Amino acid sequence: MGTDTVRTGSADEAAERRREQRGWYFYDWACSVYSTSVLTVFLGPYLTSVAESAADADGFVHPLGIPVRAGSFFAYSVSLSVIVAVLVMPLVGAAADRTGRKKPLLAAAAYTGAAATTGMFFLDGDRYLLGGFLLIVANAAQSVAMMLYNSYLPQISSPEERDAVSSRGWAFGYAAGALVLVANLVLYSGHDSFGLSESAAVRICLASAGLWWGAFALIPLRRLRDRRAEAKATGKPTAPGFRQLAATVRDMRRHPLTLAFLLAYLIYNDGIQTVISQASLYGSEELGLGQSTLIAAVLLVQVLAVVGALALGRLARTYGAKRTILGSLVAWTVTLGAGYFLPAGAPVWFFVLASGIGLVLGGSQALSRSLFSHLVPPGKEAEYFSAYEMSDRGMSWLGPLLFGITYQLTGSYRDAIISLVAFFVIGFVLLARVPVRQAISDAGNPVPQRI
């Protein structure tokens, strides 16, 4: 009878865990539409055009009296949103771990971001300041929400299933991004037949991402549950801004192997983020491809990233997450090498390049997240994932800098794109040197049979 009771309890726990996992997947489904439709496709060109409408004769706008070239306003707004996120994430992460109440914080961040994105519907005429403000709020809120979302991973999955759970989350996100992007492109391309101006179509696409985000965020918020904070957590007030970040880094120094992985991730992820942000520029300026071709390539990447995330998740079950990530870094290197030789004016070969990027993109990101989750000490999930999220979003500046400097010195986008191979090679070497089994053990976590 006692044995039956234990089995029933284990079955109930497994069922509850699966229910939470299914809810968790839906947050990626909810928020990834913002990254795809808003940040990657529509907002940059549209906000730039709004800023240009408000510019003076010399092409400058003057937010808070500061002269800013209209064409730089979007980039500066993104940079400012990163600074805001870097200040806020350590505070929220420490508060989440101290109180154990992640869900209210996740809800606040998610609906702040969704509301700001929905408000982009009112971004017309010369309201560039409104656009910059909404972008800063939405982007910073998304970073904070993703940090909290990621920190649930070690709590809702056993060590053995974590790679698969993380991969499914990424797959859900890319699938949603592709689905909504198709609908947005139909609306945008046929705006005349719908009786809409081009500006109105873009504003509807932007706002729809916010409505989608808010609607589907209800599912994880209903299914995820808060855990009681660890007894060892202190009741000390959270330090402000960078002081809390410094405290987190000092704590991480007690786990040098976790820091070693984070350094490797910071470097190769910088390469990944730079490829994502600069591939369209390479396609338009070096290869002479049109906007429709580039948007179709973004959609192809989204679709194949679903396949890639699930496929690499399966490979990790056989070969372990570390080896699979290392393999993906080799694939990134080969893809960039092939990209260097792409002929101009040949969209078919650019689609082949996009296919290679899509197949390794989702898997390398998903497995990096799940591997890091093994290296986080219990009770420190949100705090450590704030550092991880800053590596993901706030520190990816070296790649664009190297890309820009290489182009400035050589005048060739081909040389600029091939220079990014350095990030994948260095990241590969650093990751290969991390003894992940020892790192997991040192963090106080059970070591999976295959990692």
Residue pairs with C-beta under 8 A, 6 or more apart in sequence:
17 156
17 157
17 158
19 223
20 152
20 156
20 223
20 224
20 225
21 156
21 157
21 165
21 168
22 223
23 219
23 220
23 222
23 223
23 224
24 149
24 152
24 153
24 156
24 165
24 169
24 220
24 223
24 224
25 168
25 169
25 172
26 172
26 216
26 217
26 219
26 220
27 106
27 110
27 145
27 149
27 169
27 216
27 217
27 219
27 220
28 149
28 169
28 170
28 172
28 173
28 176
29 172
29 173
29 175
29 176
29 216
30 110
30 176
30 212
30 213
30 214
30 215
30 216
30 217
30 219
30 220
31 110
31 113
31 142
31 145
31 146
31 149
31 173
31 213
31 217
32 172
32 173
32 174
32 176
32 177
33 176
33 177
33 180
33 181
33 209
33 212
33 213
34 113
34 117
34 138
34 142
34 209
34 210
34 213
35 142
35 177
36 177
36 178
36 180
36 181
36 298
36 302
37 177
37 180
37 181
37 184
37 205
37 206
37 208
37 209
38 117
38 120
38 138
38 206
38 209
39 78
39 139
40 276
40 298
41 181
41 184
41 295
41 298
42 184
42 188
42 202
42 205
42 206
43 74
43 120
43 131
43 135
43 206
44 74
46 123
46 199
46 202
46 206
47 73
47 74
47 77
47 123
47 128
47 131
47 132
47 135
48 70
48 71
48 73
48 74
50 123
50 124
50 125
50 126
50 127
50 128
50 131
51 61
51 70
51 71
51 73
51 74
51 128
51 131
52 59
52 70
52 71
53 125
53 126
53 128
54 61
54 70
54 126
54 127
54 128
55 61
55 70
56 62
59 69
59 70
59 71
60 67
60 68
60 69
60 70
61 67
61 68
61 70
61 73
61 128
62 68
63 73
63 128
63 129
63 132
68 76
70 128
73 128
73 132
74 135
77 131
77 132
77 135
77 136
78 135
78 139
80 132
80 136
81 135
81 136
81 137
81 138
81 139
81 140
81 143
82 139
82 140
82 143
82 393
82 394
84 136
84 140
85 139
85 140
85 143
85 144
85 389
85 390
85 393
85 394
86 242
86 245
86 390
86 394
87 241
87 242
88 140
88 144
89 143
89 144
89 147
89 386
89 389
89 390
90 241
90 242
90 244
90 245
90 247
90 248
90 383
90 386
90 387
91 238
91 240
91 241
91 244
92 105
92 109
92 144
92 147
92 148
92 382
92 386
93 147
93 148
93 151
93 248
93 382
93 383
93 384
93 385
93 386
94 238
94 239
94 244
94 247
94 248
94 382
94 383
94 386
95 105
95 238
96 102
96 105
96 148
96 151
96 382
96 383
97 229
97 230
97 233
97 379
97 380
97 381
97 382
97 383
98 229
98 233
98 234
98 235
98 238
99 229
100 226
100 227
100 228
100 229
100 230
100 233
101 226
102 148
102 151
102 152
102 224
102 226
102 227
102 382
103 221
103 224
103 225
103 226
105 144
105 148
106 145
106 148
106 149
106 220
106 221
106 224
107 217
107 221
109 141
109 142
109 144
109 145
109 148
110 141
110 145
110 213
110 214
110 217
110 221
111 214
111 217
112 137
112 138
112 141
113 137
113 138
113 139
113 141
113 142
113 145
113 210
113 213
114 210
114 211
114 213
114 214
114 217
115 210
115 214
116 134
116 135
116 137
116 138
116 141
116 210
117 134
117 138
117 206
117 207
117 209
117 210
117 213
118 207
118 210
118 211
118 214
119 130
119 134
119 207
119 210
120 131
120 134
120 138
120 203
120 206
120 207
120 210
121 203
121 204
121 206
121 207
122 130
122 203
123 130
123 131
123 134
123 203
123 206
124 199
124 203
138 210
143 389
143 393
143 394
146 389
146 392
146 393
147 382
147 385
147 386
147 388
147 389
148 382
148 385
149 220
150 369
150 373
150 385
150 388
150 389
151 381
151 382
151 384
151 385
152 224
152 381
153 162
153 165
153 166
153 169
153 369
153 370
153 373
154 162
154 373
154 374
154 376
154 378
154 381
154 445
155 227
155 381
156 165
156 224
157 165
157 166
159 374
159 445
159 446
159 447
159 448
160 448
160 449
160 450
162 370
162 373
162 374
162 448
163 313
163 316
163 317
163 321
163 366
163 367
163 370
163 371
164 313
164 314
164 316
164 317
165 370
166 313
166 366
166 367
166 369
166 370
166 373
167 309
167 310
167 312
167 313
167 316
167 362
167 363
167 366
167 367
167 370
168 309
168 310
168 313
169 366
170 305
170 309
170 362
170 363
170 365
170 366
170 369
171 305
171 306
171 309
171 310
171 362
171 366
174 302
174 303
174 305
174 306
174 309
174 362
175 302
175 306
176 212
176 216
177 302
178 299
178 302
178 303
178 306
180 208
180 209
180 212
181 298
181 299
181 302
182 299
183 208
184 205
184 208
185 295
185 299
187 194
187 196
187 201
187 204
187 205
188 198
188 201
188 202
188 205
191 197
191 198
191 200
191 201
194 201
196 204
229 379
230 378
230 379
232 379
233 379
238 244
239 247
245 386
245 387
245 390
248 383
248 384
248 386
248 387
249 387
251 380
251 383
252 258
252 259
252 262
252 384
252 387
253 259
255 375
255 377
255 439
255 442
255 443
257 375
257 434
257 435
257 436
257 438
257 439
257 442
258 372
258 375
258 376
258 384
258 439
258 442
258 443
260 430
260 433
260 434
260 439
261 371
261 372
261 375
261 431
261 434
261 436
261 439
262 372
262 387
262 388
262 391
263 430
264 427
264 430
264 431
264 434
265 368
265 372
265 388
265 391
265 427
265 431
266 391
266 395
267 423
267 426
267 427
267 430
268 329
268 332
268 364
268 423
268 424
268 426
268 427
268 428
268 431
269 365
269 368
269 391
269 392
269 396
269 427
270 395
270 396
270 397
270 398
270 399
270 423
271 332
271 399
271 420
271 421
271 422
271 423
271 424
271 427
272 332
272 361
272 364
272 365
273 392
273 396
273 399
274 396
274 399
274 400
274 402
274 403
274 420
274 423
275 332
275 336
275 357
275 399
275 417
275 420
276 357
276 361
277 400
278 400
278 403
278 416
278 417
279 297
279 353
279 354
279 357
280 294
280 297
280 298
281 413
282 339
282 413
282 416
282 417
283 289
283 293
283 294
283 297
283 350
284 290
284 291
284 294
285 413
286 344
286 412
286 413
286 414
286 417
287 342
287 343
287 344
287 345
287 346
287 350
288 344
288 345
289 345
289 347
289 350
293 347
293 350
296 351
297 350
297 351
297 354
298 354
300 351
300 354
300 355
300 358
301 354
301 357
301 358
301 361
302 358
303 358
304 354
304 355
304 358
304 359
305 358
305 359
305 361
305 362
306 362
307 358
307 359
308 358
308 359
308 360
308 361
308 362
308 363
309 362
309 363
309 365
309 366
311 359
311 363
312 324
312 328
312 360
312 362
312 363
312 364
312 366
312 367
313 363
313 366
313 367
315 324
315 327
315 363
316 324
316 367
316 370
316 450
317 450
318 450
319 327
319 450
320 450
320 451
321 367
321 370
321 371
321 436
321 451
322 371
322 431
322 434
322 436
322 451
324 363
324 367
325 364
325 367
325 368
325 371
325 431
326 428
326 431
326 432
328 360
328 363
328 364
328 367
329 364
329 424
329 427
329 428
329 431
330 424
330 428
331 356
331 359
331 360
332 360
332 364
332 424
333 421
333 424
333 425
333 428
334 356
335 353
335 356
335 357
335 360
336 417
336 418
336 420
336 421
336 424
337 418
337 421
338 352
338 353
338 356
339 353
339 417
339 418
340 414
340 417
340 418
342 349
342 350
342 353
343 349
369 388
371 436
371 451
372 384
372 385
372 388
373 381
374 436
374 439
374 440
374 443
374 445
374 448
374 451
375 436
375 439
375 440
375 443
375 445
376 384
376 385
376 443
376 445
377 384
377 443
377 444
377 445
378 444
378 445
398 423
399 420
399 423
402 419
402 420
402 422
403 416
403 417
403 419
403 420
404 416
406 415
406 416
406 419
407 413
407 415
407 416
410 416
436 451
437 447
437 451
440 446
440 447
440 448
440 451
441 447
